[in-house]
Amino acid sequence: LGQIINLVENAQGSKAPIQKLADKIASIFVPVIIGIALITFLCWLFFGSDGINSALINFVAVLIIACPCALGLATPTALIVGTGIGAQKGILIKNAESLELAHKLDTIIFDKTGTITTGKFEVSSVEAMNNHKNDVIKFAASIGQKSEHPISKAIFNYAMDNKIEMNEPESFESLTGFGIKGIVNRGEVIVGNTSLMENSLVQMNEFVNVTNELSESGKTTIFVAINKQLAGIISVEDTIKKNAVEAIKTIKSLKLKTIMLTGDNQQAAKKIADKTGIDEFRAEVLPDDKIKIVSEYQEKGKIVGMVGDGINDAPALAKSNVGIAIGTGTDIAIESADIVLPGGDLNGVADLIKLSRLTLRTIKQNLFWAFIYNIIGVPLAAFGLLNPMVAALAMSLSSISVITNSLLLKKKRL
């Protein structure tokens, strides 16, 4: 809770690029107004009918009506309200720049496991080649108990549920993006994807039909080899988050392109993409490839948002224009991102973009109200048509109109 409070406070205290523009305008605006006020004073002093009195009154009127309070309030008030609404909606915005930039996004890249899907794999089937199915699970779970990967956990849980005895591995090695391997009962056990089997010189030709049949079902297939011989194939399934389809449909309705990245095979990736309605997908993606894919789209001129939850998503989250971390994921992913969705609801991505658009629209409206008073009021004051007291009232009204317009953000639906 303390971290959430700090995130919101830091975001509300940071400056968005559009605010820096307003500051730059104010730095030019103030000396120009002082110059106009001095010219007004000199003109009324030498050409006015009432000498010093009219000169001072009109000089003061120009300064009062042009006081840039509303200009200074235009951006921060909208940002404070915007980040506050975000926090209420379960969108933690770390800085004002990411809130502003979110409205420019045209491409959203999603990691699959734990982001679009629950990340809670379950073993759906076990195919044994020349071994007993329980032996396939036994060796895979024995080595998998040392791994933190969701698939390894699923196999381990399956072994526990079915009371399959496991052995302590004599050695263990994790091969990121490929699988795991180690020694169990003095035998070399390799558990992983097709690429790992090929790299390990495991013969799979005679099991091509079985492999193709499982792959076409859209399930994630894990191969188990013992002493370079394929022992079995374990199929695991990951369920799509209940709100993912609706969220991606909403994001697409905002005219954004959606892309999914996954280490799964083509068939499994296509099945998830078809179910969720995602525009494009990249299958068999290694962890290091994610940041390259983000860069690839950025080089095409796209403004990219990356949504992820895992350790291997962190570099891509940091590289993207707006990194969005699922709050149920790892600490490093959350730390690397600009936006955090604590509840893991993907609808927060669409809400963020809508909120950004509304906030930017409000800022532009505020800047309009801040300037319109000056554009109308300064000439009137300079020509002696505005009493200083009326000018003070108008100046106050400009600030009130800006604050009121910002507060009206709360009434707008995302």
C-alpha positions as CSV (number, residue, x, y, z in Angstrom):
1,L,0.0,0.0,0.0
2,G,2.9,2.3,0.8
3,Q,4.4,1.7,-2.6
4,I,1.1,2.4,-4.3
5,I,0.8,5.7,-2.5
6,N,4.4,6.7,-3.4
7,L,3.7,5.8,-7.1
8,V,0.6,8.0,-7.2
9,E,2.4,10.9,-5.4
10,N,5.4,10.7,-7.7
11,A,3.2,10.7,-10.8
12,Q,1.2,13.7,-9.6
13,G,4.4,15.6,-8.9
14,S,6.1,14.8,-12.3
15,K,5.9,16.9,-15.4
16,A,4.4,15.8,-18.7
17,P,6.0,17.0,-22.0
18,I,3.0,19.2,-22.7
19,Q,3.5,20.9,-19.3
20,K,7.1,21.7,-20.3
21,L,5.6,23.3,-23.4
22,A,3.3,25.4,-21.3
23,D,6.2,26.4,-19.1
24,K,8.2,27.5,-22.2
25,I,5.2,29.5,-23.5
26,A,4.9,31.1,-20.0
27,S,8.6,32.1,-20.1
28,I,8.0,34.0,-23.3
29,F,4.5,35.2,-22.4
30,V,5.5,37.0,-19.1
31,P,8.1,39.3,-20.6
32,V,5.9,40.1,-23.5
33,I,3.0,41.1,-21.2
34,I,5.4,43.2,-19.1
35,G,6.4,44.9,-22.3
36,I,2.8,45.5,-23.4
37,A,2.0,46.9,-19.9
38,L,5.0,49.3,-20.1
39,I,3.9,50.5,-23.6
40,T,0.4,50.9,-22.3
41,F,1.7,53.0,-19.3
42,L,3.8,55.2,-21.6
43,C,1.1,55.7,-24.2
44,W,-1.5,56.7,-21.6
45,L,1.0,58.8,-19.7
46,F,1.9,60.9,-22.8
47,F,-1.3,60.7,-24.8
48,G,-4.0,60.0,-22.3
49,S,-6.4,62.6,-21.0
50,D,-5.9,61.8,-17.3
51,G,-2.1,61.6,-17.2
52,I,-0.5,59.4,-14.5
53,N,-3.8,58.2,-13.1
54,S,-5.1,56.6,-16.3
55,A,-1.6,55.3,-17.1
56,L,-1.3,53.5,-13.8
57,I,-4.8,52.1,-13.8
58,N,-4.4,50.7,-17.3
59,F,-0.9,49.5,-16.6
60,V,-2.2,47.5,-13.6
61,A,-5.2,46.2,-15.5
62,V,-3.0,44.7,-18.2
63,L,-0.8,43.0,-15.6
64,I,-3.8,41.6,-13.6
65,I,-5.7,40.3,-16.6
66,A,-2.6,38.6,-18.0
67,C,-1.5,37.0,-14.8
68,P,-0.6,33.5,-16.0
69,C,-2.1,31.5,-13.1
70,A,-4.5,29.6,-15.3
71,L,-1.7,28.8,-17.7
72,G,0.3,27.3,-14.9
73,L,-2.7,25.3,-13.6
74,A,-3.9,24.0,-17.0
75,T,-1.6,20.9,-17.1
76,P,-0.9,19.9,-13.5
77,T,-4.6,20.0,-12.4
78,A,-5.6,17.7,-15.2
79,L,-2.7,15.3,-14.5
80,I,-3.5,15.1,-10.8
81,V,-7.1,14.3,-11.5
82,G,-6.1,11.8,-14.3
83,T,-3.6,9.9,-12.2
84,G,-6.2,9.8,-9.3
85,I,-8.8,8.4,-11.6
86,G,-6.3,5.8,-12.8
87,A,-5.5,4.7,-9.2
88,Q,-9.3,4.3,-8.6
89,K,-9.6,2.2,-11.7
90,G,-6.7,0.0,-10.8
91,I,-4.1,1.7,-13.1
92,L,-1.0,2.8,-11.3
93,I,0.7,5.5,-13.3
94,K,4.4,6.0,-12.3
95,N,5.0,9.3,-14.2
96,A,3.0,11.9,-16.1
97,E,5.0,11.4,-19.3
98,S,3.7,7.9,-19.7
99,L,0.1,9.0,-19.1
100,E,0.5,11.6,-21.9
101,L,2.3,9.3,-24.3
102,A,-0.3,6.5,-23.9
103,H,-2.8,8.4,-26.1
104,K,-0.3,8.1,-29.0
105,L,0.1,4.4,-28.9
106,D,-0.8,2.6,-32.1
107,T,0.7,-0.9,-31.3
108,I,0.2,-3.1,-28.3
109,I,2.5,-6.1,-27.8
110,F,1.3,-8.8,-25.3
111,D,3.4,-11.5,-23.7
112,K,1.1,-14.6,-23.6
113,T,1.8,-16.6,-20.5
114,G,0.5,-14.8,-17.4
115,T,-0.7,-11.9,-19.4
116,I,-3.3,-13.1,-21.9
117,T,-3.5,-16.5,-20.2
118,T,-3.6,-17.3,-16.5
119,G,-0.1,-18.9,-16.6
120,K,-1.4,-21.8,-14.6
121,F,-0.6,-24.8,-16.8
122,E,-2.3,-28.2,-16.4
123,V,-1.1,-31.5,-17.9
124,S,-3.8,-32.6,-20.4
125,S,-2.2,-35.8,-21.8
126,V,1.0,-37.9,-21.6
127,E,2.2,-40.0,-24.6
128,A,4.9,-42.6,-23.8
129,M,7.1,-44.0,-26.6
130,N,8.6,-47.2,-25.3
131,N,8.2,-46.4,-21.6
132,H,5.4,-46.4,-19.1
133,K,3.5,-43.1,-18.8
134,N,4.3,-42.8,-15.1
135,D,8.0,-43.2,-15.9
136,V,7.9,-40.3,-18.3
137,I,6.2,-38.1,-15.7
138,K,8.6,-39.4,-13.0
139,F,11.8,-38.3,-14.8
140,A,10.3,-35.0,-16.0
141,A,9.0,-34.1,-12.6
142,S,12.2,-35.3,-10.8
143,I,14.2,-32.8,-12.8
144,G,11.4,-30.2,-13.0
145,Q,11.0,-29.9,-9.2
146,K,14.2,-27.7,-9.3
147,S,12.7,-25.3,-11.9
148,E,10.5,-22.2,-11.3
149,H,8.9,-22.4,-14.8
150,P,5.1,-22.7,-14.8
151,I,5.2,-25.8,-17.1
152,S,7.7,-27.5,-14.8
153,K,5.4,-26.7,-11.9
154,A,2.4,-28.2,-13.8
155,I,4.3,-31.5,-14.4
156,F,5.5,-31.6,-10.8
157,N,1.9,-31.0,-9.5
158,Y,0.6,-33.7,-11.8
159,A,3.1,-36.2,-10.4
160,M,2.1,-35.2,-6.8
161,D,-1.6,-35.5,-7.6
162,N,-1.1,-39.0,-9.1
163,K,1.2,-40.1,-6.3
164,I,4.1,-40.7,-8.7
165,E,7.4,-41.1,-6.8
166,M,10.2,-38.7,-7.8
167,N,13.9,-38.8,-7.3
168,E,16.3,-36.1,-6.3
169,P,18.3,-35.0,-9.4
170,E,22.0,-35.3,-9.2
171,S,22.4,-32.2,-11.4
172,F,20.2,-29.6,-12.9
173,E,20.5,-26.9,-15.6
174,S,17.9,-24.4,-16.9
175,L,18.1,-23.5,-20.6
176,T,16.1,-20.3,-20.9
177,G,13.7,-20.5,-23.8
178,F,14.4,-24.1,-24.5
179,G,13.8,-26.3,-21.4
180,I,15.8,-28.1,-18.6
181,K,18.1,-30.9,-18.3
182,G,20.0,-32.9,-15.6
183,I,21.0,-36.3,-14.3
184,V,18.4,-38.5,-12.6
185,N,19.4,-42.1,-11.5
186,R,22.6,-41.7,-13.5
187,G,20.6,-41.1,-16.6
188,E,20.7,-37.9,-18.7
189,V,17.2,-36.4,-18.7
190,I,16.2,-33.6,-21.2
191,V,12.8,-31.9,-20.9
192,G,11.9,-29.1,-23.4
193,N,10.8,-28.0,-26.8
194,T,11.6,-29.3,-30.3
195,S,14.7,-27.0,-30.7
196,L,16.2,-28.4,-27.5
197,M,15.7,-31.9,-28.7
198,E,17.3,-31.1,-32.1
199,N,20.2,-29.3,-30.4
200,S,20.7,-32.4,-28.1
201,L,20.7,-34.8,-31.1
202,V,17.6,-36.6,-29.9
203,Q,16.1,-38.6,-32.8
204,M,12.4,-37.7,-33.3
205,N,11.7,-38.8,-36.9
206,E,9.8,-41.9,-36.1
207,F,7.4,-39.9,-33.8
208,V,6.7,-37.1,-36.3
209,N,3.0,-38.2,-36.7
210,V,2.4,-38.2,-33.0
211,T,4.1,-34.8,-32.6
212,N,2.2,-33.2,-35.5
213,E,-1.2,-34.6,-34.1
214,L,-0.5,-33.1,-30.7
215,S,0.7,-29.8,-32.1
216,E,-2.3,-29.4,-34.3
217,S,-4.5,-29.6,-31.2
218,G,-3.1,-26.3,-30.2
219,K,-1.6,-27.6,-26.9
220,T,1.9,-26.9,-25.7
221,T,4.0,-30.0,-26.2
222,I,6.9,-30.8,-24.0
223,F,9.3,-33.6,-25.0
224,V,11.1,-35.8,-22.5
225,A,14.3,-37.6,-23.6
226,I,16.3,-40.1,-21.5
227,N,19.9,-40.8,-22.6
228,K,19.3,-39.1,-26.0
229,Q,16.2,-41.3,-26.7
230,L,12.7,-39.8,-26.8
231,A,10.8,-41.2,-23.9
232,G,7.5,-39.3,-24.1
233,I,5.6,-36.2,-24.9
234,I,3.7,-34.3,-22.3
235,S,0.9,-31.9,-23.4
236,V,0.0,-29.0,-21.2
237,E,-2.7,-26.4,-21.5
238,D,-3.0,-22.8,-20.3
239,T,-6.4,-21.2,-19.9
240,I,-7.2,-17.8,-21.3
241,K,-8.0,-15.1,-18.8
242,K,-11.8,-14.6,-18.6
243,N,-11.6,-10.9,-19.5
244,A,-8.9,-11.2,-22.2
245,V,-11.2,-11.6,-25.2
246,E,-13.3,-8.6,-24.2
247,A,-10.2,-6.5,-23.4
248,I,-8.5,-7.1,-26.7
249,K,-11.8,-6.4,-28.6
250,T,-12.0,-3.0,-26.8
251,I,-8.3,-2.2,-27.5
252,K,-8.8,-3.0,-31.2
253,S,-11.9,-0.7,-31.3
254,L,-9.6,2.1,-30.2
255,K,-7.7,1.6,-33.6
256,L,-4.7,-0.1,-32.1
257,K,-2.8,-3.1,-33.6
258,T,-2.5,-6.1,-31.2
259,I,0.4,-8.5,-31.3
260,M,1.1,-11.6,-29.1
261,L,4.6,-13.0,-28.3
262,T,5.0,-16.6,-27.1
263,G,7.6,-19.4,-26.9
264,D,4.9,-21.9,-27.9
265,N,4.8,-23.6,-31.2
266,Q,2.9,-22.1,-34.2
267,Q,-0.2,-24.2,-33.7
268,A,-0.6,-23.4,-30.0
269,A,0.0,-19.7,-30.6
270,K,-2.5,-19.6,-33.5
271,K,-5.1,-21.2,-31.3
272,I,-4.8,-18.6,-28.6
273,A,-4.6,-15.7,-31.2
274,D,-7.8,-17.0,-32.9
275,K,-9.7,-17.3,-29.6
276,T,-8.7,-13.8,-28.4
277,G,-8.9,-12.0,-31.8
278,I,-5.3,-10.8,-31.7
279,D,-4.2,-9.3,-35.1
280,E,-0.7,-10.9,-35.2
281,F,1.4,-13.4,-33.2
282,R,5.0,-14.5,-33.1
283,A,5.6,-18.1,-32.0
284,E,8.7,-19.8,-30.6
285,V,10.0,-16.5,-29.4
286,L,13.1,-16.7,-27.1
287,P,13.3,-14.3,-24.1
288,D,16.0,-12.2,-25.8
289,D,13.8,-11.8,-28.9
290,K,11.1,-9.8,-27.2
291,I,13.2,-6.6,-26.9
292,K,14.3,-7.0,-30.5
293,I,10.7,-7.3,-31.7
294,V,9.7,-4.1,-29.8
295,S,12.7,-2.3,-31.4
296,E,11.6,-3.7,-34.8
297,Y,8.2,-2.0,-34.6
298,Q,9.7,1.2,-33.2
299,E,12.0,1.4,-36.2
300,K,8.9,1.2,-38.4
301,G,7.7,4.4,-36.7
302,K,5.2,2.7,-34.4
303,I,4.5,3.9,-30.9
304,V,4.7,0.7,-28.9
305,G,3.1,-0.4,-25.7
306,M,4.4,-3.6,-24.1
307,V,2.3,-5.6,-21.7
308,G,4.0,-8.4,-19.7
309,D,4.5,-9.9,-16.3
310,G,7.7,-12.0,-16.2
311,I,11.4,-11.5,-15.6
312,N,12.1,-12.0,-19.3
313,D,9.6,-9.3,-20.2
314,A,11.5,-6.6,-18.2
315,P,13.9,-5.5,-21.0
316,A,11.0,-5.2,-23.5
317,L,8.9,-3.3,-20.9
318,A,11.8,-0.8,-20.4
319,K,12.4,-0.5,-24.2
320,S,8.8,0.1,-25.2
321,N,7.4,3.6,-25.4
322,V,4.9,2.7,-22.6
323,G,5.6,-0.4,-20.5
324,I,2.6,-1.9,-18.8
325,A,3.2,-4.6,-16.1
326,I,0.7,-7.0,-14.8
327,G,0.8,-6.5,-11.0
328,T,0.4,-10.2,-10.4
329,G,3.8,-10.8,-12.1
330,T,7.4,-10.4,-11.0
331,D,8.9,-7.5,-9.1
332,I,11.5,-6.7,-11.8
333,A,8.7,-6.5,-14.5
334,I,6.8,-4.1,-12.3
335,E,9.9,-2.0,-11.6
336,S,10.7,-1.8,-15.3
337,A,7.3,-0.7,-16.4
338,D,5.7,2.8,-16.6
339,I,2.2,1.6,-15.7
340,V,1.2,-1.2,-13.3
341,L,-2.2,-3.0,-13.4
342,P,-2.2,-4.5,-9.8
343,G,-5.2,-6.8,-10.4
344,G,-3.9,-8.2,-13.7
345,D,-7.1,-7.1,-15.6
346,L,-6.3,-6.5,-19.2
347,N,-9.3,-4.1,-19.5
348,G,-6.9,-1.7,-17.7
349,V,-4.9,-1.3,-20.9
350,A,-7.9,0.0,-22.8
351,D,-8.9,2.2,-19.8
352,L,-5.4,3.6,-19.7
353,I,-5.6,4.7,-23.3
354,K,-9.0,6.2,-22.9
355,L,-7.9,8.0,-19.7
356,S,-4.8,9.4,-21.5
357,R,-7.0,10.7,-24.4
358,L,-9.4,12.3,-22.0
359,T,-6.7,13.9,-19.9
360,L,-4.9,15.3,-23.0
361,R,-8.2,16.7,-24.3
362,T,-8.8,18.3,-20.9
363,I,-5.3,19.8,-20.9
364,K,-5.9,21.3,-24.3
365,Q,-9.2,22.7,-23.3
366,N,-7.6,24.2,-20.2
367,L,-4.9,25.9,-22.3
368,F,-7.6,27.3,-24.5
369,W,-9.4,28.8,-21.6
370,A,-6.2,30.1,-20.1
371,F,-5.3,31.9,-23.4
372,I,-8.7,33.1,-24.5
373,Y,-9.0,35.3,-21.4
374,N,-5.7,36.9,-22.2
375,I,-6.4,37.3,-25.9
376,I,-9.6,39.1,-25.2
377,G,-8.7,40.8,-22.0
378,V,-5.2,42.3,-22.7
379,P,-6.3,44.5,-25.6
380,L,-9.3,45.7,-23.6
381,A,-7.1,46.6,-20.7
382,A,-4.5,48.3,-22.9
383,F,-7.2,50.5,-24.5
384,G,-8.6,51.5,-21.1
385,L,-11.8,49.5,-21.4
386,L,-11.2,47.2,-18.4
387,N,-11.2,48.3,-14.8
388,P,-8.5,46.6,-12.7
389,M,-11.2,45.2,-10.4
390,V,-13.0,43.6,-13.3
391,A,-9.7,42.4,-14.6
392,A,-9.0,40.7,-11.2
393,L,-12.4,39.0,-11.4
394,A,-11.8,37.8,-14.9
395,M,-8.3,36.5,-14.0
396,S,-9.8,34.6,-11.1
397,L,-12.5,33.2,-13.3
398,S,-10.0,31.9,-15.8
399,S,-8.3,29.9,-13.0
400,I,-11.6,28.6,-11.7
401,S,-12.7,27.6,-15.1
402,V,-9.4,25.6,-15.6
403,I,-9.7,23.8,-12.2
404,T,-13.4,23.1,-12.8
405,N,-12.8,21.7,-16.2
406,S,-10.1,19.4,-14.8
407,L,-12.4,18.2,-12.0
408,L,-15.1,17.4,-14.6
409,L,-12.8,14.6,-15.7
410,K,-14.1,12.6,-12.8
411,K,-17.6,12.7,-14.3
412,K,-16.5,11.3,-17.6
413,R,-16.8,7.5,-18.3
414,L,-13.8,5.6,-19.6
